Every structure is written in C-alpha cells, then in structure tokens.
Amino acid sequence: MADAILRAAARLSPVASVSRRDGVINEIRRAVVVGSIKPGDKLTEAQLSEWLSVSRPTVREALNQLAQEGLLVQEPYRGLRVATLDPDMIMDLAHTRVALDMLAAEAIWADSSGRRMQLVEQAWAEYKGLEFDPDPIVKHEAHVAFHRNIWAASENAMLLRLWPVTEAHLTIVLAQDQATRDDPVRAHDVHERLVEALKSGDMGVIRAGFEEHTVASAEELIAMLERKEPKI
C-alpha cells in the first residue's frame, strides 16, 4: 500500500481553482492511465485532499462520480479502490462494445445525406493527428475521443448516455494495454482498417472490423497479461 501511495503522490498535481471537482476526476483518470494509480489501489479522501490541495467534500464528490461510472468500486468497510477487470470482464466489455458500436454504425448509415459518416472521417483525422504523440495522456485521450465521436456521430442519445460508464472501464483496459504493449503503429493500422470498414457501408464488414479492433485486441491483451503473471 505504501508503494501505491508514493506512486500516486509523485504523479498527482494540485488542482486549479476552476472546476475543482472535475479537476480531481481528471487527475485520478490521468493517474490511472499512466499507471501511477493501478487497478486495485485504494483511494481515500484524506490522501487525495492533501495531494490535490482541495477540500475533502470536493474529493468526496469526485470519488462518488467515479464510483457511479465504474472506474472506482466501493468495498464495504474498506472504502474505494480502482476497479480491477479480470479476463471475463475484459471480454464482456469487448463484446458489449461491439454490440453498441454496431448500433452506432447502423445509425450512421441510416443517414442518407452522408453527414454522419463525414463526422466519423473527421474524428479519424483528429485521432491521426495525435496517435503518435509521445505523451501517453494525449494518446489515451485521443483514442477515447475517437470512439466517443463514433457514437456521437450516430446521434443516438442513449449511446451518449451510456458513454461515461463505458469510458470508465475502457480507461482501465487501455491503461493496461498501453503498459503492456506501447505499439502506436499497430494501433494506427487497426484503427485505419476499422475506419475503412465503416466507410464500406457493409454491416458484415463493419462488424468484422469492430470484432478485430475490440474482441481480438482484448484476447491479445489477456494473453499478454497472463504471460506477465508471476509464477508461483
């Protein structure tokens, strides 16, 4: 536990006076992305209040929000910790994302004007401008924004309501993926094939593109994590 506290304290920064609650949320998310706060680490109001130079009620609001989204989990009598995704949960997330991504794709292609597809192409252009950035936070946020923008392009209000919970779990998976295999070329190629599939308008091709991007990537991540597990 002491090591976890030192890791987090070294990476967290005092929060500016504007939007303090959101600032705390962003700092915790960033710390998860860079690995200074890891899945399973316990977080307390007192520690975060000191590290971030904000009041405990502000920290409490931020922690409650992150718990609602799923990035943190509440353990009875033990407080809050960063959620841990086991292999089954990683695969459940992957299959659920494919199903929701297909709803987005169908809505995008239901627009005969092509405007929604143009939004996807714009999202891809924005992602390409940042995917090779040396800052892991910039890469992570660009990746997350790309997928959020696909859902936004669908103009499906329910998908956008579901996004915060999806993003919370996605943040944990992407942080594990980035720590395990920091391979921006591979990421570019997978996303480029996904965009080409989306542009085809063929729902079978699009589903295969999402399956490759999400399900196959999840399976590869699980295999790599299992290889890294210490032998007992």
C-alpha positions as CSV (number, residue, x, y, z in Angstrom):
1,M,0.0,0.0,0.0
2,A,2.8,2.4,0.8
3,D,4.3,1.9,-2.7
4,A,0.9,2.7,-4.2
5,I,0.6,5.9,-2.2
6,L,4.1,7.0,-3.2
7,R,3.4,6.3,-6.9
8,A,0.2,8.3,-6.8
9,A,1.7,11.2,-4.9
10,A,4.5,11.5,-7.4
11,R,2.1,11.8,-10.3
12,L,-0.8,13.8,-9.0
13,S,-0.7,17.6,-9.3
14,P,-2.6,20.3,-7.3
15,V,-5.9,21.1,-8.9
16,A,-6.6,24.6,-10.3
17,S,-9.4,26.7,-8.7
18,V,-11.7,26.3,-11.7
19,S,-13.9,23.2,-11.8
20,R,-12.3,21.6,-8.8
21,R,-14.5,18.6,-8.8
22,D,-13.9,17.9,-12.4
23,G,-10.2,18.6,-11.9
24,V,-10.0,15.9,-9.3
25,I,-11.8,13.5,-11.6
26,N,-9.4,14.3,-14.4
27,E,-6.3,13.9,-12.2
28,I,-7.4,10.5,-11.0
29,R,-8.2,9.3,-14.5
30,R,-4.8,10.6,-15.7
31,A,-3.0,8.8,-12.9
32,V,-4.8,5.5,-13.8
33,V,-3.8,6.0,-17.5
34,V,-0.1,6.5,-16.7
35,G,-0.1,3.7,-14.1
36,S,0.8,5.7,-11.0
37,I,-2.6,4.6,-9.6
38,K,-3.2,0.9,-10.5
39,P,-6.2,-1.4,-10.6
40,G,-6.9,-2.5,-7.0
41,D,-5.3,0.6,-5.4
42,K,-7.3,2.1,-2.5
43,L,-8.1,5.8,-2.6
44,T,-9.0,7.9,0.4
45,E,-10.4,11.4,0.8
46,A,-7.7,12.4,3.2
47,Q,-4.8,11.4,0.9
48,L,-6.4,12.9,-2.3
49,S,-7.3,16.1,-0.4
50,E,-3.7,16.6,0.6
51,W,-2.1,15.7,-2.7
52,L,-4.5,17.8,-4.8
53,S,-4.9,20.7,-2.5
54,V,-8.7,20.6,-2.5
55,S,-11.3,20.1,0.3
56,R,-12.4,16.7,1.3
57,P,-16.1,17.4,0.3
58,T,-14.8,18.2,-3.2
59,V,-12.8,15.0,-3.3
60,R,-15.8,13.1,-2.0
61,E,-18.0,14.4,-4.9
62,A,-15.4,13.4,-7.4
63,L,-14.9,9.9,-5.9
64,N,-18.7,9.3,-5.8
65,Q,-18.9,10.3,-9.5
66,L,-16.1,7.9,-10.5
67,A,-17.8,5.2,-8.5
68,Q,-21.1,5.7,-10.3
69,E,-19.2,5.5,-13.6
70,G,-17.4,2.3,-12.6
71,L,-13.8,3.5,-12.5
72,L,-13.8,3.0,-8.7
73,V,-15.6,0.3,-6.7
74,Q,-16.9,0.6,-3.1
75,E,-16.0,-2.2,-0.8
76,P,-18.0,-2.5,2.5
77,Y,-16.0,-1.3,5.4
78,R,-12.9,-0.9,3.2
79,G,-13.5,2.2,1.2
80,L,-13.0,2.9,-2.5
81,R,-10.4,1.3,-4.8
82,V,-9.7,1.4,-8.5
83,A,-11.7,-1.2,-10.4
84,T,-9.9,-4.4,-11.4
85,L,-11.1,-6.1,-14.7
86,D,-10.4,-9.8,-14.8
87,P,-10.3,-11.6,-18.1
88,D,-14.0,-12.4,-18.1
89,M,-14.9,-8.7,-17.5
90,I,-12.5,-7.6,-20.2
91,M,-14.2,-9.9,-22.7
92,D,-17.7,-8.9,-21.5
93,L,-16.7,-5.3,-22.1
94,A,-15.4,-6.1,-25.6
95,H,-18.5,-8.0,-26.7
96,T,-20.8,-5.3,-25.3
97,R,-18.8,-2.6,-27.1
98,V,-19.1,-4.4,-30.4
99,A,-22.9,-4.6,-30.0
100,L,-23.2,-0.9,-29.1
101,D,-20.7,0.1,-31.9
102,M,-22.9,-1.7,-34.4
103,L,-25.9,0.3,-33.2
104,A,-23.9,3.4,-33.9
105,A,-22.8,2.1,-37.3
106,E,-26.4,1.3,-38.3
107,A,-27.5,4.8,-37.3
108,I,-24.6,6.4,-39.2
109,W,-25.5,4.7,-42.4
110,A,-29.2,5.4,-41.9
111,D,-28.3,9.0,-42.7
112,S,-28.7,9.2,-46.5
113,S,-27.1,12.6,-46.6
114,G,-23.7,11.2,-45.6
115,R,-23.2,13.8,-42.9
116,R,-22.8,11.3,-40.1
117,M,-20.2,9.4,-42.0
118,Q,-18.4,12.7,-42.5
119,L,-18.3,13.1,-38.8
120,V,-16.6,9.7,-38.4
121,E,-14.0,10.7,-41.0
122,Q,-13.4,14.0,-39.2
123,A,-12.9,12.0,-35.9
124,W,-10.4,9.8,-37.7
125,A,-8.5,12.8,-39.0
126,E,-8.3,14.3,-35.4
127,Y,-7.1,11.0,-34.0
128,K,-4.4,10.6,-36.6
129,G,-3.0,14.0,-35.6
130,L,-2.4,12.8,-32.1
131,E,-2.0,9.0,-32.1
132,F,1.8,9.1,-32.2
133,D,2.2,11.8,-29.6
134,P,4.9,10.9,-27.0
135,D,2.7,11.9,-24.1
136,P,0.7,8.8,-23.0
137,I,-2.1,11.0,-21.7
138,V,-2.5,12.7,-25.1
139,K,-2.6,9.3,-26.9
140,H,-5.1,7.9,-24.5
141,E,-7.4,10.9,-24.7
142,A,-7.2,10.9,-28.5
143,H,-8.1,7.2,-28.6
144,V,-11.0,7.6,-26.2
145,A,-12.3,10.7,-28.1
146,F,-12.2,8.8,-31.4
147,H,-14.5,6.1,-30.1
148,R,-16.8,8.6,-28.3
149,N,-17.0,10.6,-31.6
150,I,-18.2,7.5,-33.5
151,W,-21.1,7.2,-31.0
152,A,-21.7,10.9,-31.2
153,A,-21.8,10.7,-35.0
154,S,-24.7,8.2,-34.7
155,E,-26.8,10.9,-32.9
156,N,-28.2,8.1,-30.7
157,A,-29.0,9.8,-27.4
158,M,-28.9,6.5,-25.4
159,L,-25.4,5.7,-26.6
160,L,-24.2,9.0,-25.4
161,R,-25.9,8.4,-22.0
162,L,-24.1,5.1,-21.7
163,W,-20.7,6.6,-22.7
164,P,-19.4,7.7,-19.3
165,V,-19.7,4.1,-17.8
166,T,-18.2,2.7,-21.0
167,E,-15.3,5.2,-20.8
168,A,-14.6,4.4,-17.2
169,H,-14.0,0.7,-17.9
170,L,-12.3,1.5,-21.2
171,T,-9.8,3.7,-19.4
172,I,-8.7,0.7,-17.3
173,V,-8.4,-1.6,-20.2
174,L,-6.5,1.0,-22.3
175,A,-4.1,1.7,-19.4
176,Q,-3.3,-2.0,-19.1
177,D,-2.9,-2.3,-22.9
178,Q,-0.6,0.8,-23.1
179,A,1.5,-0.5,-20.2
180,T,1.7,-4.0,-21.8
181,R,2.3,-3.1,-25.4
182,D,3.0,0.5,-26.3
183,D,2.7,0.0,-30.1
184,P,1.3,3.0,-31.8
185,V,2.0,1.6,-35.3
186,R,-0.2,-1.4,-34.6
187,A,-2.9,0.9,-33.1
188,H,-2.8,3.0,-36.2
189,D,-3.2,0.0,-38.5
190,V,-6.1,-1.5,-36.5
191,H,-8.0,1.8,-36.5
192,E,-7.3,2.5,-40.1
193,R,-8.8,-0.8,-41.0
194,L,-11.8,-0.1,-38.8
195,V,-12.4,3.2,-40.5
196,E,-12.2,1.6,-43.9
197,A,-14.7,-1.0,-42.8
198,L,-17.1,1.8,-41.5
199,K,-16.8,3.6,-44.9
200,S,-17.8,0.4,-46.7
201,G,-21.4,0.6,-45.5
202,D,-21.5,-3.2,-45.4
203,M,-22.7,-4.2,-42.0
204,G,-20.9,-7.6,-42.2
205,V,-17.6,-5.9,-43.0
206,I,-18.2,-3.3,-40.3
207,R,-18.9,-6.0,-37.6
208,A,-15.7,-7.8,-38.7
209,G,-13.8,-4.6,-38.3
210,F,-15.2,-4.0,-34.8
211,E,-14.5,-7.6,-33.9
212,E,-10.9,-7.3,-35.0
213,H,-10.4,-4.0,-33.2
214,T,-12.1,-4.8,-30.0
215,V,-12.6,-8.5,-29.4
216,A,-9.3,-9.7,-30.9
217,S,-7.4,-6.9,-29.2
218,A,-9.0,-7.9,-25.8
219,E,-8.0,-11.5,-26.4
220,E,-4.4,-10.5,-27.2
221,L,-4.3,-8.3,-24.1
222,I,-5.5,-11.1,-21.8
223,A,-2.8,-13.4,-23.3
224,M,-0.1,-10.9,-22.7
225,L,-1.2,-10.2,-19.1
226,E,-1.3,-13.9,-18.4
227,R,2.3,-14.3,-19.6
228,K,3.3,-11.4,-17.3
229,E,1.8,-13.0,-14.2
230,P,4.5,-14.1,-11.8
231,K,4.9,-17.9,-11.5
232,I,4.2,-19.2,-8.0
